[in-house]
Amino acid sequence: MAHVRIYNPRVRVANWKEDVTLEEETRKNFILQKDRGELTVQKDGALRQNILKPVSLSVSQDGFLHFGDTVVLVNSGGGEHAQRGSCVLSAPPSRRSPQHDDPLFARTYVDGTSDGEVLRYDQSFALRTTAGFAGKLFLASDNKTFLKCAKKSRLQELSLVEEFDFLCWWKVIYVDPQERLENEGYPVQVNSKVLISHCKTNQCLAALGNHILWTLFGKAYELTAHTILDSHKAERDNNHWLFFMAYPANQNQSLMQLQQDSDTTDEQREKQEDTQIKECS
């Protein structure tokens, strides 16, 4: 027969003194944790308050990306995995493995390069979280090993580190393979699709819609450094990223509105190119 507790500490039988002492200790620990802000509900509230704090994006006066700009990296989603929607590169509560959950912002930075200079295609740079809750961490990666790889996909792992070294170096590549060589050295346009390649491993930043991680903020897509090619040897939409900044005319628009405007601009550009080709033929 299972043990059933019939008496409580107030009856003064059995180990009533020990029970009273345990209840008092539990109450004291609860009050102490509450005063220190260490309760789970307090930590969760403080985390949401800090990590979801609005951050102002840099305003692009000329339409190009500059060193020192505060930007947000967005993957527009779609493609083979229809369930993968638009997502934002962010730093999770663990601050060590970047995923798509809480939208913290990235900052372009590289040692020896002064802020304000234009970032160009194939030029080395680094991505760093803004000062504040994230603590100025650099986005880094390295070749995968048996013990060090992405949690779900087992591909090349990404991490956030405090010390800046060669593992934190990235470069922007033009998205169209046929025009990649011609655009090398040209300024990187904001709010346009690009590839972000790791300098050491030559693997592109990728969002994986078929590998889901669950965080305090809900569903997140696993982030990795892995180039995903289609049948034409071109990078899939998993590797397509946009550096979102604010234009002087639309700096009050939301990210989704900026993305819709960017998609509309791309469609108009494709239509114009098709029209020119037909006229030439």
C-alpha positions as CSV (number, residue, x, y, z in Angstrom):
1,M,0.0,0.0,0.0
2,A,1.3,3.4,-0.9
3,H,2.3,5.7,1.9
4,V,-0.4,8.3,2.6
5,R,0.4,11.3,4.7
6,I,-2.4,11.7,7.1
7,Y,-1.1,14.5,9.4
8,N,0.4,17.9,8.7
9,P,3.1,19.7,10.7
10,R,0.6,21.4,13.0
11,V,-0.5,18.2,14.5
12,R,2.9,17.8,16.2
13,V,3.4,14.1,15.4
14,A,6.2,12.3,13.6
15,N,8.8,14.6,12.0
16,W,6.7,17.8,12.4
17,K,9.8,19.9,13.4
18,E,11.6,19.0,10.3
19,D,8.6,19.7,8.1
20,V,8.1,23.2,9.7
21,T,11.8,24.0,9.2
22,L,11.6,22.9,5.5
23,E,8.6,25.1,4.9
24,E,10.3,28.1,6.5
25,E,13.4,27.5,4.4
26,T,11.4,27.2,1.2
27,R,9.6,30.4,2.0
28,K,12.8,32.3,2.8
29,N,14.4,31.1,-0.4
30,F,11.4,32.2,-2.4
31,I,11.5,35.7,-0.9
32,L,15.2,35.9,-1.4
33,Q,14.9,34.9,-5.1
34,K,12.1,37.4,-5.5
35,D,14.1,40.3,-4.1
36,R,17.0,39.4,-6.4
37,G,14.8,39.0,-9.4
38,E,15.8,35.4,-9.9
39,L,12.3,33.9,-10.2
40,T,11.5,32.3,-13.5
41,V,8.6,34.6,-14.2
42,Q,10.8,37.6,-13.4
43,K,13.7,36.4,-15.7
44,D,11.2,35.7,-18.5
45,G,9.7,39.2,-18.2
46,A,13.2,40.9,-18.0
47,L,14.3,38.8,-21.0
48,R,11.4,39.8,-23.1
49,Q,11.7,43.5,-22.1
50,N,15.4,43.6,-23.0
51,I,15.5,41.4,-26.1
52,L,12.4,42.9,-27.8
53,K,13.4,46.4,-27.2
54,P,13.1,48.5,-30.4
55,V,16.4,49.4,-32.2
56,S,16.6,52.1,-34.7
57,L,18.1,51.1,-38.1
58,S,20.6,53.3,-39.8
59,V,19.2,55.5,-42.6
60,S,20.7,54.9,-46.0
61,Q,21.2,58.2,-47.8
62,D,22.7,56.7,-51.0
63,G,21.1,53.2,-51.0
64,F,24.4,51.4,-50.1
65,L,25.7,49.5,-47.1
66,H,28.4,51.1,-45.0
67,F,30.7,49.9,-42.3
68,G,29.2,50.7,-38.9
69,D,25.6,50.7,-40.1
70,T,23.0,49.1,-37.9
71,V,21.1,46.7,-40.1
72,V,18.9,43.7,-39.8
73,L,19.4,40.5,-41.8
74,V,16.2,39.0,-43.3
75,N,15.6,35.8,-45.2
76,S,12.5,36.2,-47.4
77,G,11.6,32.4,-47.2
78,G,9.6,30.5,-49.8
79,G,11.2,28.1,-52.3
80,E,11.2,24.4,-51.9
81,H,9.9,24.4,-48.4
82,A,6.7,26.5,-48.6
83,Q,6.2,26.4,-44.9
84,R,9.3,28.5,-44.4
85,G,8.2,32.1,-44.1
86,S,10.2,35.3,-43.8
87,C,12.6,35.2,-40.8
88,V,15.2,37.4,-39.1
89,L,18.7,36.6,-38.1
90,S,18.8,37.1,-34.3
91,A,20.6,36.2,-31.1
92,P,18.8,33.8,-28.9
93,P,18.6,34.0,-25.0
94,S,21.6,31.6,-24.8
95,R,23.7,34.2,-26.8
96,R,25.9,31.5,-28.2
97,S,24.1,30.0,-31.1
98,P,22.3,32.4,-33.5
99,Q,18.8,31.4,-34.6
100,H,15.6,33.0,-35.8
101,D,13.6,33.9,-32.7
102,D,14.1,37.3,-31.0
103,P,15.0,40.0,-33.5
104,L,18.2,41.5,-32.3
105,F,20.1,43.5,-34.9
106,A,23.5,43.0,-36.5
107,R,26.2,45.6,-37.1
108,T,28.8,45.5,-39.9
109,Y,32.3,45.9,-38.5
110,V,35.8,45.0,-39.5
111,D,39.1,45.7,-37.8
112,G,41.1,48.5,-39.5
113,T,38.2,49.8,-41.6
114,S,36.7,53.1,-40.5
115,D,33.0,53.5,-40.1
116,G,31.2,55.2,-42.9
117,E,33.1,53.6,-45.8
118,V,31.0,51.7,-48.4
119,L,31.0,47.9,-48.1
120,R,31.7,46.3,-51.5
121,Y,31.1,42.8,-53.0
122,D,33.8,40.3,-52.0
123,Q,35.2,42.7,-49.4
124,S,35.8,41.1,-46.0
125,F,33.7,42.3,-43.1
126,A,32.2,41.0,-39.8
127,L,28.7,40.9,-38.3
128,R,28.3,42.0,-34.7
129,T,25.3,42.4,-32.4
130,T,24.5,45.8,-31.1
131,A,25.5,46.9,-27.6
132,G,23.0,46.1,-24.9
133,F,21.6,42.7,-24.0
134,A,23.5,40.8,-26.7
135,G,26.8,42.3,-25.6
136,K,28.5,43.0,-28.9
137,L,29.1,39.4,-30.0
138,F,30.6,38.5,-33.4
139,L,29.1,36.0,-35.8
140,A,31.6,33.2,-36.3
141,S,31.9,29.8,-37.9
142,D,34.4,27.0,-38.6
143,N,34.6,23.6,-40.3
144,K,32.3,21.1,-38.8
145,T,33.6,18.2,-36.8
146,F,32.1,15.1,-35.2
147,L,31.7,17.0,-31.9
148,K,31.0,20.5,-33.3
149,C,28.2,20.9,-35.8
150,A,24.7,22.2,-36.0
151,K,22.2,20.6,-33.6
152,K,19.6,19.4,-36.0
153,S,21.1,19.3,-39.5
154,R,24.6,18.3,-38.4
155,L,26.0,20.9,-40.9
156,Q,28.5,23.6,-40.2
157,E,27.8,25.4,-36.9
158,L,27.4,29.1,-36.3
159,S,28.3,30.7,-33.0
160,L,28.4,34.1,-31.3
161,V,31.8,34.9,-29.8
162,E,33.3,37.8,-27.9
163,E,36.8,37.8,-29.4
164,F,37.3,38.9,-33.0
165,D,39.4,36.7,-35.3
166,F,39.5,35.3,-38.8
167,L,36.6,32.9,-38.1
168,C,34.4,36.0,-37.9
169,W,35.2,37.2,-41.4
170,W,32.5,37.2,-44.0
171,K,31.9,38.6,-47.5
172,V,28.9,39.6,-49.6
173,I,28.5,37.9,-52.9
174,Y,26.3,39.0,-55.8
175,V,23.2,36.8,-55.9
176,D,23.2,36.1,-59.7
177,P,26.0,33.7,-60.7
178,Q,26.1,35.0,-64.3
179,E,26.8,38.6,-63.2
180,R,28.9,37.8,-60.1
181,L,32.3,38.6,-61.7
182,E,31.1,41.8,-63.2
183,N,29.8,43.1,-59.9
184,E,32.9,42.3,-57.8
185,G,34.1,45.4,-56.1
186,Y,30.9,47.4,-56.6
187,P,29.0,48.8,-53.5
188,V,26.5,46.5,-51.8
189,Q,22.9,47.8,-52.1
190,V,20.7,47.6,-49.1
191,N,17.3,45.9,-49.2
192,S,18.4,43.7,-52.1
193,K,19.0,39.9,-52.1
194,V,22.7,38.9,-51.6
195,L,24.7,35.9,-50.5
196,I,26.8,36.0,-47.3
197,S,29.8,33.7,-47.5
198,H,32.2,32.7,-44.8
199,C,35.8,33.6,-45.7
200,K,37.5,30.5,-44.3
201,T,35.1,27.8,-45.3
202,N,33.4,29.4,-48.4
203,Q,30.0,28.3,-47.1
204,C,27.1,30.6,-47.3
205,L,24.8,31.7,-44.5
206,A,21.6,29.6,-44.7
207,A,18.2,29.3,-43.0
208,L,16.9,25.7,-42.9
209,G,13.1,25.5,-43.0
210,N,13.0,21.8,-42.5
211,H,14.9,21.9,-39.2
212,I,12.9,23.5,-36.4
213,L,14.1,24.6,-33.0
214,W,11.8,25.6,-30.1
215,T,12.8,28.6,-27.9
216,L,11.2,30.8,-25.3
217,F,9.7,32.8,-28.2
218,G,8.3,29.9,-30.1
219,K,9.4,28.2,-33.4
220,A,12.8,29.1,-34.8
221,Y,14.6,27.9,-38.0
222,E,18.0,26.5,-37.6
223,L,20.8,28.7,-38.9
224,T,23.9,27.2,-40.4
225,A,26.8,27.9,-42.8
226,H,26.1,25.7,-45.8
227,T,25.7,26.5,-49.5
228,I,22.6,24.9,-50.9
229,L,22.6,24.6,-54.7
230,D,19.8,23.8,-57.2
231,S,20.1,21.8,-60.4
232,H,21.6,24.8,-62.2
233,K,24.4,25.1,-59.6
234,A,22.9,28.3,-58.3
235,E,22.3,29.1,-54.6
236,R,18.8,28.4,-53.4
237,D,16.6,30.9,-51.5
238,N,17.9,29.4,-48.2
239,N,21.1,31.4,-48.9
240,H,19.4,34.6,-50.0
241,W,19.6,37.5,-47.5
242,L,18.7,41.1,-47.4
243,F,20.4,43.9,-45.4
244,F,17.5,45.9,-44.3
245,M,18.1,49.6,-43.5
246,A,15.8,52.6,-43.6
247,Y,15.6,55.1,-46.4
248,P,15.0,58.8,-45.5
249,A,11.6,58.6,-47.2
250,N,10.3,55.4,-45.6
251,Q,12.3,55.0,-42.3
252,N,9.0,54.7,-40.4
253,Q,7.9,51.6,-42.5
254,S,7.9,48.1,-41.0
255,L,10.3,45.4,-42.2
256,M,7.4,43.6,-44.0
257,Q,6.5,46.7,-45.9
258,L,10.2,47.3,-46.8
259,Q,10.4,43.6,-48.0
260,Q,7.3,44.0,-50.1
261,D,8.6,47.1,-51.7
262,S,11.9,45.3,-52.4
263,D,10.1,42.3,-53.9
264,T,8.1,44.7,-56.1
265,T,11.2,46.5,-57.2
266,D,12.8,43.2,-58.2
267,E,9.8,42.2,-60.2
268,Q,9.7,45.5,-62.0
269,R,13.4,45.2,-62.8
270,E,12.9,41.7,-64.2
271,K,9.9,42.9,-66.3
272,Q,12.0,45.8,-67.7
273,E,14.9,43.4,-68.6
274,D,12.5,41.1,-70.3
275,T,11.0,44.0,-72.3
276,Q,14.5,45.2,-73.3
277,I,15.4,41.7,-74.5
278,K,12.2,41.5,-76.6
279,E,12.9,44.9,-78.1
280,C,16.4,43.9,-79.0
281,S,15.3,40.7,-80.6
